[in-house]
Amino acid sequence: MVLGSNTVEGVGLVIFMQNQTPAQVVQALSEAQDLGNGVVLELAGKVQTQGSRVSARYLNKSYVGRALALLGSGKNPLFPKARLTEAPPALHG
């Protein structure tokens, strides 16, 4: 599922993942996120876990992204979001 907005730049993706352990979700979010069309976001910092929520931040030279996984007994929705950024050059290493 792809989500869009008329007020905020960016795109939202919803991916339903069944039968994933918290460790598997953390592993998936620890990797670079390939959004297609040559857009690959690298992990910025560490994956964070708080209760049933697992989140991560990503960036590249043009975009920033955030992923949020909500762990449950059935499907675990994962919401990565990428948008154009005006982040300072220091953030890009």
C-alpha positions as CSV (number, residue, x, y, z in Angstrom):
1,M,0.0,0.0,0.0
2,V,1.4,3.4,-0.9
3,L,0.3,6.5,1.0
4,G,0.5,10.1,-0.2
5,S,-0.3,13.6,1.1
6,N,-1.4,16.9,-0.4
7,T,0.2,18.8,2.5
8,V,3.5,17.1,3.4
9,E,6.2,16.1,0.9
10,G,7.0,12.4,0.8
11,V,5.6,9.0,0.4
12,G,4.4,6.4,2.9
13,L,4.6,2.6,2.4
14,V,2.7,0.0,4.4
15,I,4.1,-3.5,4.3
16,F,2.3,-6.2,6.2
17,M,4.7,-8.9,7.5
18,Q,3.4,-12.1,9.2
19,N,5.1,-14.4,11.6
20,Q,8.1,-12.1,12.2
21,T,9.8,-12.1,15.6
22,P,10.9,-8.8,17.1
23,A,14.6,-9.8,16.3
24,Q,13.7,-10.4,12.7
25,V,12.0,-7.0,12.4
26,V,15.1,-5.3,14.1
27,Q,17.3,-7.1,11.6
28,A,15.3,-5.9,8.6
29,L,15.3,-2.3,9.8
30,S,19.1,-2.5,10.4
31,E,19.7,-2.8,6.7
32,A,19.7,-0.1,4.0
33,Q,16.2,0.5,2.7
34,D,15.9,0.3,-1.1
35,L,12.8,2.3,-2.2
36,G,13.3,1.6,-5.9
37,N,14.3,4.0,-8.7
38,G,17.8,4.2,-7.4
39,V,16.7,5.6,-4.0
40,V,18.5,3.7,-1.2
41,L,18.4,5.1,2.4
42,E,21.2,4.2,4.8
43,L,20.5,3.6,8.5
44,A,21.3,6.7,10.6
45,G,22.0,5.6,14.2
46,K,20.6,2.5,15.8
47,V,17.2,0.8,15.5
48,Q,15.2,1.7,18.6
49,T,12.8,-0.6,20.4
50,Q,10.1,0.5,22.9
51,G,7.5,-2.0,23.8
52,S,5.7,-3.2,20.6
53,R,7.2,-0.4,18.5
54,V,10.5,-0.7,16.6
55,S,11.7,2.4,14.7
56,A,14.7,3.6,12.7
57,R,15.9,6.7,10.8
58,Y,17.5,6.7,7.4
59,L,19.1,9.2,5.0
60,N,21.0,9.7,1.8
61,K,22.1,12.9,0.0
62,S,18.6,13.8,-1.1
63,Y,16.1,12.1,1.2
64,V,15.5,11.3,4.8
65,G,13.3,8.4,6.0
66,R,11.8,6.8,9.0
67,A,10.5,3.3,9.5
68,L,8.1,2.3,12.3
69,A,7.1,-1.3,12.9
70,L,4.2,-2.1,15.2
71,L,4.5,-5.6,16.5
72,G,1.4,-7.6,17.1
73,S,0.0,-11.2,17.2
74,G,-1.1,-11.1,13.6
75,K,0.3,-8.7,11.0
76,N,3.0,-6.3,11.7
77,P,2.7,-3.1,9.7
78,L,5.9,-1.4,8.7
79,F,5.7,2.3,7.7
80,P,8.9,3.7,6.0
81,K,8.6,7.3,4.9
82,A,11.0,9.2,2.6
83,R,10.9,12.9,1.8
84,L,13.2,15.5,0.3
85,T,15.4,17.1,2.9
86,E,17.3,20.3,3.4
87,A,19.5,18.6,6.1
88,P,22.9,20.2,6.8
89,P,25.8,18.6,4.9
90,A,27.2,17.3,8.2
91,L,24.4,14.8,8.3
92,H,25.5,13.3,5.1
93,G,29.0,12.5,6.3
